[in-house]
Amino acid sequence: MKTSLLSFLDKERRGVFIVCEGKGGFILTRKAIDMLHLMIGAFLFAVSINALVIPLHLSEGGVTGLSIIFYYLFHLSPSISTFALNGILLMIGYKFLDGKTIIYTIIAVTANSLFLHLTSGWVLHLHETWIGIIFAGVVSGTGVGMILRAGGTTAGSVILARIANKYLDWSISYATLFFDVLVVFSSFFLIGVEKVMLTIAMLYVGAKVMDFVVEGLNTRKAVTIISSKKDEIAAEINDTLERGVTLLHGQGNYTKESKDILYVVINKQELLKLKKIIKRNDPRAFVIIHDVRAVFGKGFLDM
């Protein structure tokens, strides 16, 4: 049987990967891909806790951090306490999350608790603590990021982060970091100030990696251009960069003169070309460059 990756149809949730061609071909639906992400993400997160965080006598954020505190105090298995505490938070958080997210979160929490149990004997003995700190952040951040990208959460502080993202427009990764740090400080009397500091460093690495996994390399720049040569600049942007330009109408507060303002969103790699276009047409143009976290729409990412 001839095998090949034929197509990805409909990048929304109805998308389908057709993996094999011909009779008996295997079709991998978007839901199956989501389940795979949830399982792998839960596994990676569990491995980071059992193989790195606990052996290094660190803490964690959210429910997992509380579970580790219970483990240090009472030797209670994190798989049990995590499942119980997350169940309570899910009963609170279901009002703030849609049905699909709740279902995916239940799957992720259950899988995470199962993998925490199955990997309880996995320990990495490291001579350099910082190696463990960095890789614990990378592995846990990747795991949580995969779960979030699939549409689920790990419950705990992530549910609180989702609520903050929905109502306060906080970044999910940094909102998670904020709530996690609150839990970490509660472990101060158990692990000491040095371990608390190392844990915060690990969480920061995890937040950056999670942000990367969730949002990808969607690095964009929004550029505002005020110039008397707006028509020439806009035409060259259209022709050279093949980007659309928005014309905004404004007025100088001091001069009271009307001004037309160009607004364009580009890839980071196109910024140098844009600067050359502006300089070539109007060296005295006033230019403002903004960092953009994500862009959805034609020419960028699908919503």
Secondary structure, 3 states (H helix, E strand, C coil): CCEEEEEEECCCCCCEEEEECCCCCCEEEHHHHHHHHHHHHHHHHHHHHHHHHCCCCCCCCHHHHHHHHHHHHHCCCHHHHHHHHHHHHHHHHCCCCCHHHHHHHHHHHHHHHHHHHHCCCCCCCCCCHHHHHHHHHHHHHHHHHHHHHHCCCCCHHHHHHHHHHHHHCCCHHHHHHHHHHHHHHCCHHHHHHHHHHHHHHHHHHHHHHHHHHHHCCCCEEEEEEECCCHHHHHHHHHHHHCCCCEEEEEECCCCCCEEEEEEEEEEHHHHHHHHHHHHHHCCCCEEEEEEECCCECCCCECC
